[in-house]
């Protein structure tokens, strides 16, 4: 949720936020499937 709030604070357009969130959801699914949750966390922190 923090990522979504951060994007909102940056005044991104609704569609841009949606696309970024969709990409994160996709990355989340890929990392989770490989069992690399720590890599996902590090990746998301890098984006911030």
Residue frames as qw, qx, qy, qz and C-alpha x, y, z in Angstrom:
[[0.000, 0.885, 0.466, 0.000, 0.00, 0.00, 0.00],
 [0.351, -0.715, 0.082, 0.599, 2.89, 2.36, 0.72],
 [0.374, -0.024, 0.576, 0.726, 3.92, 2.22, -2.92],
 [0.100, 0.672, 0.638, 0.362, 0.46, 3.27, -4.09],
 [0.249, -0.898, -0.252, 0.262, 0.39, 6.16, -1.60],
 [0.441, -0.464, 0.306, 0.705, 3.85, 7.23, -2.76],
 [0.289, 0.279, 0.633, 0.662, 2.71, 7.30, -6.39],
 [0.049, -0.834, -0.534, -0.128, -0.35, 9.32, -5.47],
 [0.362, -0.790, -0.047, 0.493, 1.84, 11.85, -3.66],
 [0.388, -0.244, 0.475, 0.751, 3.92, 12.23, -6.80],
 [0.427, 0.587, 0.131, -0.675, 0.76, 13.29, -8.70],
 [0.125, -0.107, 0.855, 0.492, 1.02, 10.64, -11.39],
 [0.563, 0.026, -0.288, -0.774, -1.95, 10.25, -13.69],
 [0.798, -0.122, 0.405, -0.428, -4.47, 7.54, -12.81],
 [0.917, 0.366, -0.130, -0.091, -3.51, 5.41, -15.81],
 [0.384, 0.622, -0.610, 0.306, 0.21, 5.68, -15.02],
 [0.422, -0.407, 0.647, -0.488, -0.42, 4.57, -11.43],
 [0.911, 0.085, 0.221, -0.338, -2.51, 1.67, -12.70],
 [0.786, 0.512, -0.343, 0.052, 0.19, 0.56, -15.14],
 [0.128, 0.587, -0.683, 0.414, 2.92, 0.77, -12.51],
 [0.617, -0.258, 0.557, -0.492, 0.79, -1.14, -10.00],
 [0.938, 0.254, 0.009, -0.236, -0.03, -3.78, -12.63],
 [0.587, 0.574, -0.535, 0.201, 3.68, -4.20, -13.35],
 [0.173, -0.485, 0.702, -0.493, 4.42, -4.57, -9.65],
 [0.828, -0.054, 0.350, -0.434, 1.65, -7.16, -9.32],
 [0.875, 0.419, -0.235, -0.058, 3.16, -9.07, -12.24],
 [0.318, 0.581, -0.650, 0.372, 6.66, -8.89, -10.76],
 [0.510, -0.366, 0.560, -0.540, 5.19, -9.97, -7.41],
 [0.940, 0.106, 0.131, -0.298, 3.62, -13.06, -9.01],
 [0.740, 0.519, -0.408, 0.131, 6.85, -13.95, -10.82],
 [0.077, 0.555, -0.673, 0.482, 9.07, -13.56, -7.74],
 [0.670, -0.256, 0.464, -0.519, 6.59, -15.39, -5.49],
 [0.947, 0.235, -0.099, -0.195, 6.45, -18.29, -7.95],
 [0.649, 0.470, -0.504, 0.322, 10.23, -18.58, -7.73],
 [0.745, -0.546, -0.324, 0.204, 10.12, -18.27, -3.95],
 [0.526, 0.138, -0.131, 0.829, 12.29, -15.15, -3.98],
 [0.211, -0.885, -0.414, -0.046, 10.31, -12.85, -1.70],
 [0.493, -0.635, 0.031, 0.593, 13.48, -11.19, -0.40],
 [0.375, 0.064, 0.463, 0.801, 14.45, -10.27, -3.97],
 [0.006, -0.716, -0.569, -0.405, 11.00, -8.76, -4.50],
 [0.380, -0.853, -0.252, 0.254, 11.30, -6.63, -1.37],
 [0.482, -0.415, 0.243, 0.732, 14.75, -5.40, -2.38],
 [0.277, 0.330, 0.582, 0.690, 13.46, -4.66, -5.89],
 [0.124, -0.833, -0.491, -0.221, 10.49, -2.63, -4.63],
 [0.449, -0.766, -0.088, 0.451, 12.68, -0.70, -2.19],
 [0.466, -0.111, 0.381, 0.791, 14.99, 0.17, -5.09],
 [0.135, 0.610, 0.567, 0.536, 12.05, 1.69, -6.99],
 [0.290, -0.910, -0.295, 0.029, 11.36, 4.06, -4.08]]
